[in-house]
Amino acid sequence: MEKTQIILPPFFIEVDGVIVEVLEVVKRTSMTGYSWYSVAVRYRYKGIRSKIIHYDVKDTEDLKNKLKVEVAKIKFLEATFGINYVREVLL
């Protein structure tokens, strides 16, 4: 029997200390039968609320990996250029 988990957005998850708001998840299927999910998220980092960013992912593990990469980029930008630059990039 297949286990089904339903979570209705919006919901929040924490990725490496950064709050990620998952706003929308839409399942897409191509004409060949391949399925993926289109996910809209917003990051909340040190009082900054980002614009809405869209990702195409194949499953929850793929989404987690993409979010971890983006959070690492945000932290790297702050360490390199400062919080004001991060604010400019996220808004």
Buried (B, 14 or more C-beta within 10 A) or exposed (E): EEEEEEEEBEEEBEBEEBEBBBBEBEEEEEEEEEEBBEBBBBBBBEEBEBEEBEBEBEEEEBBBEBBEEBBEEBBEBBEEEEEEEBBEBBE
